[in-house]
Every structure is written in C-alpha cells, then in structure tokens.
Amino acid sequence: MIYINEWLPNPAGPDAGGEFVELYNSAAAVQLNRWTLLVDGKKKVSLAGFSVPSRGYLVLKKSNAKIALKNTNGGLSLYGPDGRLVDSASFLGTAPEGRSYSRVDYGAADVQHFAFTLPSPGSKNKTEIAQIASRGYPAGVPLNPSDMGIPAFLGYLIGVAALLPAIISYAIQKNKKISELLFP
C-alpha cells in the first residue's frame, strides 16, 4: 500500500525551495508509471519515472516533480495506474510555518490521522507529543480555525435581525393571550 505520508506546504523561508510531498510504501517496491498526484483538486502531477522502494519513502519537490502547495486549505489525492483513488488527505485553515502535515497512524484507512509536526522528509514521521498519535483528526474539521472577522460577524448579525421579527410574529399569532395583550 502506498500512502501520502507527509507534506510541507508552508516551509520556513521561501516556499519554492522547501515544499515537499512524501509517499510511503508499506509493501513491495513499486514503479509509479501511470500514477498521478492531484494537488489541491486542480493540478495533476505525473509520477512517471518515479519508484518507491519496499518500506521506503519517495520525496517529491518542486525541483523533481514540479509540485507547488497551498498554505491554506490544502489537499492531496493519490491515484493508482488504473485511475482509482489510492489515498487522500487534506487540512482546513492555514498550515503553521515550518510544520509538515504528517500521518501519525496507519491503522484506520477510512479516517485520516494527521497532525502538523516537525518535518522528516525521507524518514519516519516525528510526533512531538505522544498524545497527538493517539488522537484522530477527522477530515473537514479545521485544525487551526481563524477568527470570525467582521464580515462574517455582520452576516450573522443581519441573519439574526431578520429572523427575530419572524419568531415574534409567529409567537403572537400562535398565542392568543399575547395577541390580546398587545392588540386589545
């Protein structure tokens, strides 16, 4: 089985020189001809000419695979030679600078177990805190949600202001005593 093992979308310093995607192979050596990596749901990267050794790693960089990663709301999908999805992973929010998004558990293929940790390209992922490895990070949940911000707050405020008169009107219509009290 080949996994998306780790990727560094927001390296310390310039992105172009430090970004990488690491694949891990838990089985026999595999030639990746006709395999593709879909970056952020948009850019297909051919993996033709690459191989992953048995129980080994393949590190893809801009210099060898023309990979460019987003620092916010990133995602990767790995497709096998038959075009079927082999593995995928994503994060919401902004990736912390200098931290790679690393797989911390291989046990449950249907649940992503990733965390932002110290980068370890070409070697076993580093888990800074033992508790991170035992904690699941479900897909679609921001790991570092940003502040709500003024536009979002105003949207909520307008929504509540529009809904409140409708609730009051409904209560008055349904409760005869309130209606008689307000409109004798």
Stockholm file with secondary structure:
# STOCKHOLM 1.0

chainA/1-184         MIYINEWLPNPAGPDAGGEFVELYNSAAAVQLNRWTLLVDGKKKVSLAGFSVPSRGYLVLKKSNAKIALKNTNGGLSLYGPDGRLVDSASFLGTAPEGRSYSRVDYGAADVQHFAFTLPSPGSKNKTEIAQIASRGYPAGVPLNPSDMGIPAFLGYLIGVAALLPAIISYAIQKNKKISELLFP
#=GR chainA/1-184 SS CEEEEEEESSCSSCHHHHCEEEEEECSSCEECTTCEEEETTTEEEECTTCEECTTEEEEEEHHHHCCCCCSBSCEEEEECTTSCEEEEEECCBBCCTTCEEEECCCSCTTSCCEEEECCCTTSCCCCSSHHHHHSCCCTTCCSBCCCCCHHHHHHHHHHHHHHHHHHHHHHHHHCHHHHHHHCC
#=GC SS_cons         CEEEEEEESSCSSCHHHHCEEEEEECSSCEECTTCEEEETTTEEEECTTCEECTTEEEEEEHHHHCCCCCSBSCEEEEECTTSCEEEEEECCBBCCTTCEEEECCCSCTTSCCEEEECCCTTSCCCCSSHHHHHSCCCTTCCSBCCCCCHHHHHHHHHHHHHHHHHHHHHHHHHCHHHHHHHCC
//
